[in-house]
Amino acid sequence: MAAMFEPKHASTHEERRVYGRYEKLYTLNDFFAALYFLVGSIMFFYESLMVPATWCFTLGSVHFLLRPTIKVAREFHIAQLPLPGDDE
């Protein structure tokens, strides 16, 4: 088992696959955070849309909170993968 946040641990096919999956999730999360903030900013120009705009900002903030959570989950998942030679 590799140490968490260890940049030099072995890069196996399974590790690259897991890393790629989390990177896709991380990018999708960033996209939604930006989208919520953009939509909220546009809505803020209209008095009648202030409440939904505030909810957009809140949802965008939740997505920003998910960023480090996704990274920690990725590192934890990768750390649980067996290293080459561990099965011997």
N, C-alpha and C positions, 0 to 999 in steps of 0.2 A: 504494500500500500504506500502511495506517495504522500509526502507531507503537503498540507494545504498551503496555497500561495507560493509554492516552490517553483520558480521559473525554469529550473534546469532538469526537472524530472523527465523520464523517457517519454518520447512522443510516439505512442502506438497508434495503430489504425483506429481502434476503439476510442482512444482519447481524442483524436482529431474529430471523429464523428460526434462525440458528445459535445466537444468544444464548439463545433459548427452549429449544432442544434441550439445551444445556449446563445451563440452570437446572433442567430436569426431572431430568437425571442427578444434579445436585448435591443436589436435594431428596430423591431416591430414596436416594442415598448417606447423607444425614443420617438418614433414617428407619431404614435398616438399622443404622447405628451406634447409634442410640438403642435399637433393638430388641435388639441383641446385649447392650448394657449392662444393659438391664432384665432380660432372661432370665438373664444371668450373675449379677445381683444376687439374683434369686429363688433360683436354684440354689445360691448360696453359703450359704443357710440350712440346707442338707442336706449332711452330711458325705460321703455317698456320691456327691454330684454336684460335689465341689470341682474335679476335673480338667476335666470338661466346662465348668464355670463359668469356669475360667481360660481355656479356649479361646474362650469367648464374649467375654471381656474382650479377648483378643488380637485376635480378628476385629473387634471394635468399634474397637480402636485402629488397625487397618489402614484402616478406613473413615475415621477421623479424619485419617489421613495422606493419604488420597485427596482430601480437601476442597481443599487448596491446589493439588494436582496438577490437579484438574478446572478450577479457575479459571485456572491458567497455560495449560492446553491450550485453553480457551475463548478467552483473549486472543490466543494464538498463532494460532489458527484465524481469528479475526476480523481480525487484523493482516494475514493473507495475502489477504483479500478485496480486490478492486479498489475504489478509491474512485470516486464519480461523477466523470467527466471524465478518468479515467486512460487510457481507451482512445483518447483523441484524439491 
